Amino acid sequence: MNEQKVNINKILPVLMTFFVMSFVDLVGISVDRVSKDMNLSATIAQLIPSATFLWFFLLSVPFGVMQSRLGKRFMLNIGMGVTALGLFIPYFFYSFEMVLTGFALLGIGNTIVQVSANPLLVDAVPGNRASSFLSFSQFVKAIGSMLGAPLAAVFAARFGDWKLLFLVFGVVSILSVLWLGSIKIEEKRQTGVKATFASSFKLLGNKFILLMVLSIFLVVGIDVGFNSNSGQFLIKQFGIDPIAAESGRSVYFFGRMLATFAGAILLTRISPRKFFMWTTILGILFIAAILLIKSTVIAWGLVFLIGMAVANIWPLVFSIAVEKYPERNNEISGLMMMAISGGAVIPLLIGWVSDISNIAIGMSILILCMIYLFSVSLYSLKK
């Protein structure tokens, strides 16, 4: 492949897969809408993100092995096809059991997409442009994440059925499969030792790696936990109208989108370890503030700021770990992907605590997670 020329016809369909990747963030708006439709408790409602993110722990490494044999584009199309199936099921068969089944398939499909999309994009672009396109891919993903809540509100108001969101995004997934299938990309063969369950779990005996993997587990838990609980939190804590509260997710993801750009600039001047420390400090302050303040206007601003604080922690932790142990990149990557399963555990814990106490106490779990991340940032500075 020409190392200088960008073939936009090959790159666009790959970038579109990152838009499909964002569909996993529908767990947030779905928790609110399904809870209202079916009168679910907070604990039961949080089974939706649990059913979605559990599969990252179970399937990340097996799918990576399959990808090395079947090819990245093939696996990516399989992932988007499973994503479409997961979206169609709750639209056509709307019951809580079918919602859980659909979101389980959405999680399985998203696991495949996340395993395959980044390396395929690297293959599709010239080597000297890979970093810039990987950054832009996160911008594309953020657009999809922001669209869920407002589209659900539009479909509910115009057509009386918010679930049209599933149908539309399912069709987009199918179209993305057809688009990606119509192009040919020369895939680079992976060299070196592939990650396996045995080699990955053995690496957890390294204290530094263990702390970093737990950091990924908790930061994904914070992200999904805030996404899936923010609507109910804004309604119960501030008395905000349910439709307006749903848009809090779009405000949160907008903050995340801007922070990724700001982080890329700041990291040219600040070391990743110091940036990690300061962003966790801000995260603790912003989450504590939204639990304590009474002003609705300030709450909206804090939702945005929490999104900014959380946005860069995942890539910071990953880059710090790989920088320290570059020869174990395969194993670290596998562990980090499995740790995304934190999105299955932390939201469920928040829902359970909210049921036995109140939503504010449930959301305080996010502060505990952020305090852990701050402690790890200090440890990484010393190491």
C-alpha positions in Angstrom: 0.0 0.0 0.0 1.2 3.5 -0.8 2.5 4.9 2.5 1.7 8.5 1.5 -1.6 8.4 -0.2 -4.9 8.2 1.7 -7.5 6.1 -0.1 -10.7 7.7 1.3 -12.9 5.1 -0.4 -11.3 2.4 1.8 -11.2 4.5 5.0 -14.8 5.8 5.1 -16.5 2.4 5.5 -14.0 1.5 8.2 -14.7 4.8 10.0 -18.4 4.0 9.8 -17.8 0.9 11.9 -16.8 3.2 14.8 -20.2 4.8 14.5 -21.7 1.3 14.8 -19.4 0.8 17.8 -21.1 3.6 19.6 -24.5 1.8 19.6 -23.4 0.0 22.8 -24.0 3.4 24.5 -27.8 2.9 23.9 -27.7 1.0 27.3 -28.2 4.4 29.0 -31.3 5.6 27.3 -32.7 2.1 27.2 -32.4 1.7 31.0 -34.6 4.8 31.5 -37.1 4.0 28.8 -37.5 0.3 29.6 -37.7 1.1 33.4 -40.5 3.4 32.7 -42.4 1.1 30.3 -42.1 -2.0 32.5 -41.9 -0.4 36.0 -38.5 -1.9 36.9 -36.5 -1.4 40.1 -33.1 0.2 39.8 -31.4 -3.2 40.4 -33.4 -5.0 37.7 -33.0 -2.2 35.2 -29.2 -2.3 35.6 -29.2 -5.9 34.3 -29.4 -4.3 30.9 -25.8 -2.9 30.9 -24.7 -6.1 32.8 -26.0 -8.3 30.0 -24.2 -6.1 27.5 -20.7 -5.7 29.0 -20.2 -9.2 30.5 -19.2 -10.5 27.1 -16.0 -8.4 27.0 -14.6 -10.5 29.8 -15.6 -13.8 28.3 -15.0 -13.3 24.6 -12.3 -10.6 23.9 -9.4 -13.1 23.7 -11.3 -15.9 21.8 -12.5 -13.3 19.2 -8.9 -12.1 18.9 -7.7 -15.6 18.1 -10.6 -16.1 15.6 -9.7 -12.8 14.0 -6.1 -13.9 13.4 -7.4 -16.8 11.4 -10.5 -15.4 9.7 -9.4 -11.8 9.0 -10.3 -8.5 10.5 -12.8 -7.3 7.9 -14.7 -10.7 8.1 -14.9 -10.6 11.9 -15.9 -6.9 11.8 -18.8 -7.6 9.5 -19.8 -10.5 11.7 -19.7 -8.2 14.7 -21.9 -5.6 13.0 -24.3 -8.3 11.8 -24.7 -9.5 15.4 -25.1 -5.9 16.5 -28.0 -5.5 14.1 -29.7 -8.7 15.3 -29.3 -7.5 18.9 -31.1 -4.2 18.0 -33.9 -5.8 16.0 -34.9 -8.3 18.7 -36.1 -5.7 21.3 -37.9 -3.7 18.6 -39.9 -6.6 17.2 -40.3 -8.6 20.4 -40.6 -6.0 23.2 -40.5 -7.8 26.6 -37.8 -7.6 29.4 -36.5 -11.0 28.5 -36.1 -10.0 24.8 -34.5 -6.7 25.8 -31.9 -8.6 27.8 -31.4 -11.1 24.9 -31.1 -8.2 22.5 -28.5 -6.3 24.6 -26.6 -9.5 25.2 -26.2 -9.9 21.4 -25.4 -6.2 21.2 -22.6 -6.7 23.7 -21.3 -9.7 21.8 -21.4 -7.8 18.5 -19.7 -4.8 20.1 -16.9 -7.0 21.6 -16.1 -8.2 18.1 -16.3 -4.7 16.6 -14.0 -3.3 19.3 -11.5 -6.1 18.8 -11.4 -5.7 15.0 -12.1 -2.0 14.1 -8.9 -0.4 15.4 -6.4 -2.8 13.7 -8.4 -2.8 10.5 -8.3 1.0 10.4 -4.5 0.9 10.9 -4.3 -1.4 7.9 -6.5 0.9 5.8 -4.5 4.1 6.3 -0.9 5.0 5.5 1.4 4.2 8.4 2.3 7.8 9.0 -1.4 8.7 9.3 -2.5 6.0 11.7 -2.5 8.0 14.9 -4.5 10.9 13.5 -7.1 8.6 12.0 -7.4 6.6 15.3 -8.0 9.8 17.1 -10.6 10.9 14.5 -12.3 7.5 14.9 -13.1 8.4 18.5 -14.7 11.6 17.3 -17.0 9.5 15.0 -17.8 7.2 17.9 -18.7 10.1 20.1 -21.2 11.4 17.5 -23.1 8.2 17.6 -23.0 8.1 21.5 -24.6 11.6 21.6 -27.4 10.8 19.2 -29.2 8.1 21.2 -31.1 10.2 23.7 -32.3 13.0 21.4 -33.4 10.5 18.7 -35.4 8.5 21.2 -37.2 11.7 22.2 -37.9 12.6 18.6 -39.2 9.2 17.7 -41.4 9.2 20.9 -42.8 12.6 20.1 -43.3 12.2 16.4 -44.2 8.5 16.0 -45.2 7.5 19.6 -42.5 4.8 19.7 -39.0 5.5 21.0 -38.0 1.9 20.0 -37.7 3.1 16.4 -34.2 3.9 17.6 -33.4 0.2 17.6 -34.8 -0.3 14.1 -32.9 2.7 12.6 -29.6 1.8 14.2 -30.1 -1.9 13.2 -30.6 -0.8 9.6 -27.5 1.4 9.8 -25.5 -1.6 11.0 -26.7 -3.7 8.0 -25.8 -1.0 5.6 -22.3 -0.7 7.2 -21.8 -4.4 6.7 -22.7 -4.1 3.0 -20.5 -1.0 2.6 -17.4 -2.6 4.3 -18.0 -5.8 2.4 -17.8 -4.0 -0.9 -14.2 -2.9 -0.5 -11.0 -4.8 -0.3 -8.3 -3.9 2.3 -4.9 -5.5 2.4 -4.6 -6.8 6.0 -1.3 -6.9 7.7 -0.4 -10.2 9.3 0.2 -10.0 13.1 3.8 -11.0 14.1 5.0 -11.9 17.5 3.3 -13.9 20.3 -0.4 -13.8 20.4 -2.2 -13.1 23.7 -3.9 -16.2 25.3 -5.9 -16.7 28.4 -2.9 -18.3 30.1 -0.3 -15.7 29.2 -2.7 -12.8 30.0 -3.8 -14.1 33.4 -0.2 -14.9 34.3 0.6 -11.3 33.8 -1.8 -10.3 36.5 0.9 -11.5 39.0 2.6 -8.2 38.1 1.3 -5.7 40.7 1.6 -2.7 38.3 -0.3 -4.5 35.5 -2.9 -5.7 38.0 -3.5 -2.1 39.2 -3.8 -0.8 35.7 -6.3 -3.6 34.6 -8.4 -2.8 37.7 -8.3 0.8 36.7 -9.8 0.0 33.3 -12.4 -2.1 35.0 -13.4 0.8 37.2 -13.2 3.6 34.6 -15.5 1.7 32.3 -17.7 1.1 35.3 -17.8 4.8 36.0 -18.6 5.6 32.3 -21.4 3.1 31.9 -22.6 3.6 35.5 -23.0 7.4 34.9 -24.5 6.9 31.5 -27.1 4.4 32.7 -28.0 6.1 35.9 -27.7 9.8 35.1 -31.3 10.1 33.8 -32.8 8.8 37.0 -30.4 10.7 39.1 -31.3 14.1 37.5 -35.0 13.3 37.8 -34.9 12.3 41.4 -32.2 14.6 42.7 -33.2 17.8 40.9 -36.7 17.2 39.8 -35.8 17.6 36.1 -38.4 16.6 33.5 -37.7 13.0 32.3 -37.3 13.9 28.7 -34.9 16.7 29.5 -33.0 14.4 31.9 -32.4 11.9 29.1 -30.5 14.6 27.2 -28.0 14.6 30.1 -26.3 11.7 28.3 -25.8 13.8 25.2 -24.2 16.6 27.4 -22.0 14.0 29.0 -20.8 12.5 25.7 -20.3 16.0 24.3 -17.9 16.7 27.2 -16.1 13.4 26.4 -15.8 14.3 22.7 -14.3 17.7 23.4 -12.0 16.3 26.1 -10.4 13.8 23.7 -9.3 16.7 21.4 -8.1 18.8 24.4 -6.3 15.8 25.8 -4.4 15.2 22.5 -3.1 18.8 22.7 -2.3 18.8 26.4 -0.4 15.5 26.2 2.2 17.1 24.0 3.1 19.3 27.0 2.2 17.2 30.0 3.4 13.7 30.9 0.7 11.0 30.8 1.2 10.2 34.4 0.7 13.7 35.6 -2.3 14.1 33.3 -3.7 10.9 34.8 -3.4 12.3 38.3 -5.0 15.7 37.6 -7.9 14.3 35.6 -8.8 11.9 38.4 -8.6 14.8 40.9 -11.0 16.7 38.8 -13.2 13.7 38.4 -13.5 13.3 42.2 -14.3 17.0 42.7 -17.0 17.1 39.9 -18.8 13.9 41.0 -18.7 15.0 44.6 -20.1 18.4 43.6 -23.0 17.0 41.6 -24.0 14.9 44.6 -23.9 17.9 47.0 -25.2 20.9 45.0 -28.9 21.8 44.7 -28.7 24.1 41.6 -30.1 22.5 38.4 -28.1 24.9 36.2 -24.8 23.9 37.9 -25.8 20.3 37.7 -26.0 20.5 33.9 -22.5 22.0 33.8 -21.2 19.3 36.1 -22.6 16.6 33.8 -20.5 18.1 31.0 -17.4 18.4 33.2 -17.7 14.8 34.5 -17.7 13.7 30.8 -14.5 15.7 30.3 -12.8 14.2 33.4 -13.6 10.6 32.4 -12.8 10.9 28.7 -9.0 10.4 28.7 -8.5 8.0 31.6 -8.9 4.8 29.4 -6.2 5.7 26.8 -4.0 7.1 29.6 -4.0 3.9 31.6 -3.5 1.8 28.4 -0.6 3.9 27.2 1.1 4.0 30.6 0.9 0.2 30.9 2.2 -0.5 27.4 4.9 2.1 27.7 6.3 0.3 30.8 6.0 -3.2 29.3 6.0 -2.8 25.5 7.1 -6.4 25.0 3.9 -7.6 26.6 1.6 -5.5 24.4 -0.5 -8.4 23.2 -1.2 -9.7 26.7 -1.9 -6.2 28.1 -4.3 -5.5 25.2 -6.2 -8.7 25.9 -6.5 -7.9 29.6 -7.7 -4.3 29.0 -10.4 -5.6 26.6 -11.6 -8.1 29.2 -11.6 -5.3 31.9 -14.3 -3.5 29.9 -16.6 -5.9 31.7 -16.5 -3.4 34.5 -19.4 -1.9 32.7 -21.4 -5.0 33.7 -20.6 -4.8 37.4 -20.5 -1.2 38.6 -23.9 -0.1 37.2 -25.5 -3.2 38.8 -23.9 -2.3 42.1 -25.2 1.3 41.8 -28.7 0.1 41.1 -28.7 -2.2 44.1 -27.4 0.4 46.5 -29.9 2.9 45.1 -32.8 0.4 45.8 -31.8 -0.1 49.4 -31.0 3.6 50.1 -31.3 6.3 47.5 -29.9 7.3 44.1 -27.4 9.8 45.5 -25.8 7.2 47.8 -25.8 4.8 44.8 -24.0 7.3 42.6 -21.4 7.9 45.4 -19.9 4.6 44.4 -18.5 6.5 41.4 -16.5 8.6 43.8 -15.0 5.5 45.4 -14.0 4.2 41.9 -12.4 7.6 41.1 -10.5 7.7 44.4 -9.0 4.3 43.5 -7.9 5.7 40.1 -6.3 8.7 41.8 -4.4 6.3 44.1 -3.1 4.4 41.1 -2.1 7.6 39.4 0.1 8.5 42.4 1.5 5.0 42.3 2.3 5.2 38.6 4.1 8.5 39.2 6.4 6.8 41.7 7.1 3.9 39.4 
